[in-house]
Amino acid sequence: MSDASGGSQPRFVRPVTPAELTDTIRALIEQLAPGQTPVYVEAVPMEGEAVNECFGLVNRCVVEKGGEALVGWSLWELPTLFVEAEFHAIWRSPSGSLLDISPRSSPTARVLFLPDPVRRYEGRSIDNVRVPIRRDPTLLEYLDTFAAKFEIMKRGARVDQHGEVHLIGAEAAEFQAIMTRQAFLRVQLQSQHPVVGPYHPCPCGSGKEVKWCCGTPR
């Protein structure tokens, strides 16, 4: 493994599938779906489908092929910085196999899926839940920018809107300010991203430690 610049010490650049249930992840599970147990689910994205549109795709798959839609959360981790839960749906095939069939902008081999038997998808987007692993001021502000971005994208009548959102005027300027600040904070945090080591979750998204997956980084 190597980073984009060809260096010998690759760093994590985005959250990946956790390799273990840390205390922070367990606390997040109890916050979202108490008593539920997450499971690793193979990612087999359907070709030609829209990215990150799981609910419509899974429901359509149930109609066409049978099986069942399961609603819950995909759990992610950016080691040493934060954990994240993404409201998500997967497909249980008629044979009982659990599959994540939705294409993603960042492909992954498996997801860690937390079933949520209480929550239902009601047509509106739900922001990801992000929990810092440590109380670093830069990190906390960085996570706040995601919440601010979601708020403006779903403000007012846009709460029921899907797909691309076009902002104009003051809102466009506000959104650009948020994104500029987020980019600045991301740079500040880069030095805190851990070097990918043998006991970290593998960046391929397998849910295994690097040592037991793609190999120790060199």
C-alpha positions as a Python dict, from the first residue, in 0.01 Angstrom:
ca = {
    (1, 'M'): (0, 0, 0),
    (2, 'S'): (112, 353, -67),
    (3, 'D'): (-44, 696, -46),
    (4, 'A'): (-146, 910, -342),
    (5, 'S'): (192, 1084, -348),
    (6, 'G'): (379, 757, -369),
    (7, 'G'): (509, 778, -12),
    (8, 'S'): (581, 479, 204),
    (9, 'Q'): (349, 577, 491),
    (10, 'P'): (-13, 577, 368),
    (11, 'R'): (-271, 750, 584),
    (12, 'F'): (-645, 709, 612),
    (13, 'V'): (-828, 969, 404),
    (14, 'R'): (-1190, 867, 474),
    (15, 'P'): (-1384, 650, 719),
    (16, 'V'): (-1359, 276, 657),
    (17, 'T'): (-1537, -39, 771),
    (18, 'P'): (-1438, -104, 1135),
    (19, 'A'): (-1231, -413, 1210),
    (20, 'E'): (-1359, -441, 1566),
    (21, 'L'): (-1625, -304, 1798),
    (22, 'T'): (-1446, -38, 1997),
    (23, 'D'): (-1594, 124, 2307),
    (24, 'T'): (-1691, 428, 2098),
    (25, 'I'): (-1871, 211, 1842),
    (26, 'R'): (-2049, 15, 2116),
    (27, 'A'): (-2169, 341, 2271),
    (28, 'L'): (-2297, 454, 1931),
    (29, 'I'): (-2482, 124, 1888),
    (30, 'E'): (-2656, 169, 2223),
    (31, 'Q'): (-2750, 524, 2123),
    (32, 'L'): (-2905, 421, 1791),
    (33, 'A'): (-3041, 69, 1836),
    (34, 'P'): (-3001, -64, 2191),
    (35, 'G'): (-2959, -439, 2213),
    (36, 'Q'): (-2895, -488, 1842),
    (37, 'T'): (-2583, -660, 1706),
    (38, 'P'): (-2410, -532, 1390),
    (39, 'V'): (-2316, -777, 1115),
    (40, 'Y'): (-2072, -759, 826),
    (41, 'V'): (-2255, -751, 493),
    (42, 'E'): (-2092, -808, 155),
    (43, 'A'): (-2111, -514, -85),
    (44, 'V'): (-2232, -618, -431),
    (45, 'P'): (-2343, -289, -592),
    (46, 'M'): (-2584, -317, -882),
    (47, 'E'): (-2442, -172, -1203),
    (48, 'G'): (-2601, 133, -1360),
    (49, 'E'): (-2786, 241, -1045),
    (50, 'A'): (-2766, 581, -877),
    (51, 'V'): (-2501, 630, -609),
    (52, 'N'): (-2613, 642, -246),
    (53, 'E'): (-2985, 585, -322),
    (54, 'C'): (-3030, 269, -121),
    (55, 'F'): (-3393, 286, -10),
    (56, 'G'): (-3556, 309, -351),
    (57, 'L'): (-3317, 56, -500),
    (58, 'V'): (-3365, -203, -224),
    (59, 'N'): (-3745, -166, -231),
    (60, 'R'): (-3747, -210, -607),
    (61, 'C'): (-3528, -518, -575),
    (62, 'V'): (-3776, -667, -327),
    (63, 'V'): (-4063, -609, -572),
    (64, 'E'): (-3873, -760, -865),
    (65, 'K'): (-3686, -1043, -694),
    (66, 'G'): (-3852, -1100, -358),
    (67, 'G'): (-3678, -1104, -25),
    (68, 'E'): (-3691, -823, 228),
    (69, 'A'): (-3560, -472, 287),
    (70, 'L'): (-3373, -422, 615),
    (71, 'V'): (-3335, -69, 753),
    (72, 'G'): (-3058, 32, 987),
    (73, 'W'): (-2717, 196, 994),
    (74, 'S'): (-2384, 141, 823),
    (75, 'L'): (-2108, 194, 1078),
    (76, 'W'): (-1778, 358, 981),
    (77, 'E'): (-1456, 455, 1154),
    (78, 'L'): (-1178, 700, 1086),
    (79, 'P'): (-924, 550, 1329),
    (80, 'T'): (-832, 770, 1627),
    (81, 'L'): (-1062, 1051, 1508),
    (82, 'F'): (-1432, 961, 1489),
    (83, 'V'): (-1694, 695, 1423),
    (84, 'E'): (-1997, 747, 1202),
    (85, 'A'): (-2339, 591, 1144),
    (86, 'E'): (-2510, 627, 806),
    (87, 'F'): (-2885, 558, 778),
    (88, 'H'): (-2899, 277, 525),
    (89, 'A'): (-3095, -13, 377),
    (90, 'I'): (-2972, -354, 265),
    (91, 'W'): (-3141, -644, 89),
    (92, 'R'): (-3215, -985, 236),
    (93, 'S'): (-3243, -1216, -66),
    (94, 'P'): (-3507, -1492, -84),
    (95, 'S'): (-3230, -1736, 14),
    (96, 'G'): (-3159, -1536, 329),
    (97, 'S'): (-2830, -1375, 219),
    (98, 'L'): (-2769, -1019, 336),
    (99, 'L'): (-2632, -797, 58),
    (100, 'D'): (-2549, -429, 27),
    (101, 'I'): (-2657, -366, -332),
    (102, 'S'): (-2631, 14, -344),
    (103, 'P'): (-2343, 176, -537),
    (104, 'R'): (-2121, 411, -337),
    (105, 'S'): (-1897, 699, -438),
    (106, 'S'): (-1618, 525, -246),
    (107, 'P'): (-1639, 147, -313),
    (108, 'T'): (-1596, -90, -20),
    (109, 'A'): (-1578, -467, 15),
    (110, 'R'): (-1813, -498, 314),
    (111, 'V'): (-2018, -278, 541),
    (112, 'L'): (-2078, -318, 912),
    (113, 'F'): (-2458, -300, 927),
    (114, 'L'): (-2657, -231, 1243),
    (115, 'P'): (-3024, -335, 1211),
    (116, 'D'): (-3272, -84, 1353),
    (117, 'P'): (-3613, -252, 1403),
    (118, 'V'): (-3774, 71, 1525),
    (119, 'R'): (-3680, 335, 1268),
    (120, 'R'): (-3851, 355, 930),
    (121, 'Y'): (-3756, 540, 612),
    (122, 'E'): (-4019, 808, 551),
    (123, 'G'): (-3882, 969, 237),
    (124, 'R'): (-3659, 1225, 407),
    (125, 'S'): (-3281, 1217, 437),
    (126, 'I'): (-3135, 1165, 783),
    (127, 'D'): (-2796, 1312, 861),
    (128, 'N'): (-2513, 1079, 957),
    (129, 'V'): (-2443, 1049, 1328),
    (130, 'R'): (-2080, 1129, 1403),
    (131, 'V'): (-1909, 1074, 1739),
    (132, 'P'): (-1555, 1196, 1808),
    (133, 'I'): (-1310, 949, 1956),
    (134, 'R'): (-1127, 1230, 2131),
    (135, 'R'): (-1222, 1582, 2236),
    (136, 'D'): (-997, 1776, 2002),
    (137, 'P'): (-1127, 2129, 1922),
    (138, 'T'): (-1027, 2110, 1555),
    (139, 'L'): (-1193, 1771, 1518),
    (140, 'L'): (-1512, 1888, 1690),
    (141, 'E'): (-1538, 2190, 1462),
    (142, 'Y'): (-1470, 1970, 1160),
    (143, 'L'): (-1759, 1741, 1252),
    (144, 'D'): (-1981, 2046, 1306),
    (145, 'T'): (-1925, 2150, 944),
    (146, 'F'): (-2094, 1830, 825),
    (147, 'A'): (-2402, 1910, 1033),
    (148, 'A'): (-2402, 2268, 901),
    (149, 'K'): (-2377, 2141, 543),
    (150, 'F'): (-2669, 1901, 594),
    (151, 'E'): (-2883, 2173, 752),
    (152, 'I'): (-2851, 2411, 460),
    (153, 'M'): (-2901, 2135, 201),
    (154, 'K'): (-3228, 2029, 371),
    (155, 'R'): (-3348, 2373, 477),
    (156, 'G'): (-3714, 2462, 425),
    (157, 'A'): (-3884, 2299, 126),
    (158, 'R'): (-3561, 2115, 40),
    (159, 'V'): (-3626, 1873, 327),
    (160, 'D'): (-3820, 1652, 84),
    (161, 'Q'): (-3593, 1709, -214),
    (162, 'H'): (-3366, 1436, -349),
    (163, 'G'): (-3081, 1447, -598),
    (164, 'E'): (-2882, 1760, -680),
    (165, 'V'): (-2957, 2080, -490),
    (166, 'H'): (-2885, 2418, -649),
    (167, 'L'): (-2833, 2706, -407),
    (168, 'I'): (-2833, 3071, -507),
    (169, 'G'): (-2759, 3406, -349),
    (170, 'A'): (-2690, 3423, 23),
    (171, 'E'): (-2742, 3050, 72),
    (172, 'A'): (-2486, 2969, -197),
    (173, 'A'): (-2235, 3197, -24),
    (174, 'E'): (-2315, 3041, 313),
    (175, 'F'): (-2267, 2693, 173),
    (176, 'Q'): (-1936, 2789, 11),
    (177, 'A'): (-1813, 2932, 342),
    (178, 'I'): (-1896, 2603, 516),
    (179, 'M'): (-1714, 2399, 252),
    (180, 'T'): (-1411, 2629, 260),
    (181, 'R'): (-1391, 2597, 638),
    (182, 'Q'): (-1434, 2220, 618),
    (183, 'A'): (-1150, 2192, 366),
    (184, 'F'): (-925, 2405, 588),
    (185, 'L'): (-998, 2192, 894),
    (186, 'R'): (-944, 1872, 695),
    (187, 'V'): (-593, 1989, 614),
    (188, 'Q'): (-532, 2066, 983),
    (189, 'L'): (-642, 1714, 1075),
    (190, 'Q'): (-435, 1536, 812),
    (191, 'S'): (-132, 1514, 1038),
    (192, 'Q'): (-354, 1345, 1299),
    (193, 'H'): (-474, 1073, 1062),
    (194, 'P'): (-292, 759, 1167),
    (195, 'V'): (-46, 589, 939),
    (196, 'V'): (-213, 271, 812),
    (197, 'G'): (-60, 0, 1029),
    (198, 'P'): (-100, -378, 1042),
    (199, 'Y'): (-364, -369, 1316),
    (200, 'H'): (-581, -94, 1170),
    (201, 'P'): (-896, -171, 967),
    (202, 'C'): (-797, -236, 607),
    (203, 'P'): (-875, 60, 377),
    (204, 'C'): (-1025, -183, 123),
    (205, 'G'): (-1331, -205, 348),
    (206, 'S'): (-1312, -576, 424),
    (207, 'G'): (-1370, -520, 794),
    (208, 'K'): (-1047, -707, 868),
    (209, 'E'): (-722, -576, 1008),
    (210, 'V'): (-461, -489, 746),
    (211, 'K'): (-233, -771, 865),
    (212, 'W'): (-500, -1029, 782),
    (213, 'C'): (-621, -869, 461),
    (214, 'C'): (-419, -673, 205),
    (215, 'G'): (-94, -707, 397),
    (216, 'T'): (124, -488, 615),
    (217, 'P'): (183, -145, 452),
    (218, 'R'): (534, -95, 321),
}
